[in-house]
């Protein structure tokens, strides 16, 4: 992050804050697209199943 100029002295720079905002918008768009037509209950159920599956593999 420092190499990109996003971080200086352990803090985000103005460029870092701008990059963070852009990345957050992209992630939000991806998430909205991925969840189209899926109810909150269906999402929670799927996440629960995936957690149990991951636990079975630990």
C-alpha positions as CSV (number, residue, x, y, z in Angstrom):
1,X,0.0,0.0,0.0
2,X,2.9,2.3,0.7
3,X,4.3,1.7,-2.8
4,X,1.0,2.8,-4.3
5,X,1.0,5.9,-2.2
6,X,-2.0,4.8,-0.2
7,X,-0.3,4.6,3.2
8,X,2.1,6.9,4.9
9,X,3.2,6.8,8.5
10,X,0.7,3.9,9.2
11,X,-2.3,6.0,7.9
12,X,-4.3,6.1,4.8
13,X,-3.4,9.0,2.5
14,X,-5.9,10.9,0.5
15,X,-5.2,8.6,-2.4
16,X,-5.6,5.6,-0.1
17,X,-9.0,6.8,1.1
18,X,-10.1,7.3,-2.6
19,X,-8.9,3.8,-3.5
20,X,-10.7,2.4,-0.5
21,X,-13.9,4.1,-1.5
22,X,-13.6,2.9,-5.1
23,X,-12.9,-0.7,-4.0
24,X,-15.8,-0.6,-1.5
25,X,-18.2,0.5,-4.3
26,X,-17.0,-2.3,-6.6
27,X,-17.4,-4.9,-3.8
28,X,-20.9,-3.6,-3.0
29,X,-21.9,-3.8,-6.7
30,X,-20.6,-7.4,-6.9
31,X,-22.4,-8.3,-3.7
32,X,-25.7,-6.7,-4.9
33,X,-25.4,-8.6,-8.2
34,X,-24.6,-11.9,-6.6
35,X,-27.5,-11.6,-4.1
36,X,-30.1,-10.6,-6.7
37,X,-33.3,-12.7,-6.1
38,X,-31.9,-14.2,-2.8
39,X,-33.8,-13.4,0.4
40,X,-32.0,-12.6,3.6
41,X,-33.2,-15.9,5.0
42,X,-31.9,-17.9,2.1
43,X,-28.5,-16.1,2.4
44,X,-28.3,-16.8,6.2
45,X,-29.2,-20.5,5.5
46,X,-26.5,-20.8,2.8
47,X,-23.8,-19.2,5.0
48,X,-24.7,-21.5,7.9
49,X,-24.4,-24.6,5.7
50,X,-21.0,-23.3,4.3
51,X,-19.8,-22.7,7.9
52,X,-20.6,-26.2,8.9
53,X,-19.0,-27.6,5.8
54,X,-15.8,-25.6,6.5
55,X,-15.9,-26.8,10.1
56,X,-16.1,-30.4,8.9
57,X,-12.9,-29.9,7.0
58,X,-10.9,-28.3,9.9
